[in-house]
Every structure is written in structure tokens, then in C-alpha cells.
Amino acid sequence: MANNFMQQARNAMNRITNMTNGGQNVSEQEKQAARNAIQSAYTSASPEEQEQLQQLEEQLNRHNQLQ
């Protein structure tokens, strides 16, 4: 069974990336939702998924630094 939390984390980061690329400001609420989704995904993530989650966290941190 696919890790639903993993998909939610990916979706949250995609929303942030799309907003940023579209010139929109990303709200703190959106950022927090992404953080929460990433943290939730860690609970049932495989080692490979954990690596992907680390990349998503790094991506989120880069977005935070840009704004």
C-alpha cells in the first residue's frame, strides 16, 4: 500500500512550488501544512521514502529562505 502521508507531503510541496513559480507569496499556513505532512510521512516511510522526505524538507527550507 502506498504511503498516503508521502503523497500528501509531495502534494503540499508541489502547491508551494507552483505558487512560488507563479509569483504568489506562500502563506505561513501553507508552509506549516507542508511541514506537518512531511513529519507525518516519516512515521511510516521506508528508507528510500525518508531520503525523499529529506529532499522535500530541504526544498521547503529553500522556499523559506527566498521569502
N, C-alpha and C positions, 0 to 999 in steps of 0.2 A: 504494500500500500504506500502510495506517495505521501511524503511528509507535507501535510496541508499547511503547517506553520511555515515551512520553507517556501512554499508558493506565495503565501501572504507576504513574507519578507521581500521576495523578488518583486511582487506587485507594488508594494509600498515604495521600493527604490525606483521602480520604473516610473511611478507617478511623480516622484521628486525630480528625477532626471528630465522627464518630459516638461514639467513646469519650468525648470531652470533653463532648458533649451528653448522654451517658448518665451523667455524673457519675463516670466512671472516670478514673484517672490514666493518662497516656500514658507508657510507658517510654522511656528513652533509646534503646533498641534500635529502637522503632517510629519515633522521630523521625529516627534515623540512616538507617533504611531509606527514609524519605521523602526525606531529603536526597540520598541516593545515587540514588534513582530520578529525582529532578529533574535532578541533574547528568548522569546518563546520557542523559536525554531531550534535553538541549541539543545533543548531538553530531550528531543528525540532524533537528533541529527546523527547521521553516520559520519565517520571521519572525513569523507570526501565532502559531505554537505557542510561540515564545520569549517573546512577550508573556504568554501564558497561564502559562508556567512561572514568569515573574517574579511573577505574581499568586499562584501556589502557594507560592513562596518567602516572599512577604510574609505569607501566611496561616500558614505554618509558624512564622515569626518571631513572629507574634501569639500563637500557641499556646504558644510557649516563654516569652513574657513573662507569660502568665497563670499559669503553674505555677512 
